Amino acid sequence: MTIASRAKKVTTHTLQEMKQGGEKITMLTSYDYSLARLVDSAGIDVILVGDSASNVMAGNDTTIPITLDHMIYHAQCVEKAVDRALVVVDMPFGSYQGDSKNALDSAIRIMKETGGHAVKLEGGIEIIDSIKRIMTAGIPVMGHLGLTPQSIYKFGTYTVRAKEELEATKLLNDAKALEEAGCFSIVFEKIPAELAKKVTEELTIPTIGIGAGAECDGQVLVLHDMLGMTKDFSPRFLRRYADLGEIIDSAVKKYIIDVRSSDFPNENERY
Ligand code: KIV
């Protein structure tokens, strides 16, 4: 029996044990009740209520506009659906940077109002005070380094991060600082696989990669991307496990034809 299959409820300790036992951690995003229910019952280890909801749910170009109230709403919907997975909630842009008291207040709201199990923040040493202050309330924190989409206007593009030595060294130092501060895990987004491997080996906490190669301790994808519901987004790291876009398109077209031709509803579909 694996560590994951033994866990009736996944906790931050389960993830730590999985790293130690060499078992890969699975993580996907969810933002609503119906899909979170399916994802949880399929056996995922971690559900991330990502601020990618800003793009996927609200149609924004970036994650910057999503608010703390929006994130709390999505997390409430997800939390009601989940029996087993660890639910991690993204702290949105503006809810934790530069003011550790604001960070603590935001994290407490998330935990109190949603029933989520942990929060995720983007950044390294520059947000360490916020991370430490959140932890004073006993709230588990997941870090996020590499491509951090809340800083898109600083980076200018969504291209791979930390390819140059200076940025790679900063990432390694940031990862160590996050571990030392007490983060239970770190997401690495869009960084070279070699760097992700090296940092993963140097850390004792689990790393979760997205576009960071196979040597991270786990992997995460945005659910709507891997299900083929977001057609205009196809980075190299994305594997599509279904083409729900096609399935939905043909189902909706069939429904339109059936209604227009009075084929739906039929004798058995009425009262
Ligand atoms: O918001 C999100 O979906 C994320 C993942 C890309 C890790 O942060």
Boltz pocket constraint, residues with backbone or C-beta under 6 A from the ligand:
constraints:
  - pocket:
      binder: B
      contacts: [[A, 29], [A, 48], [A, 49], [A, 50], [A, 51], [A, 52], [A, 53], [A, 90], [A, 187], [A, 189], [A, 210], [A, 220], [A, 222]]
      max_distance: 6.0
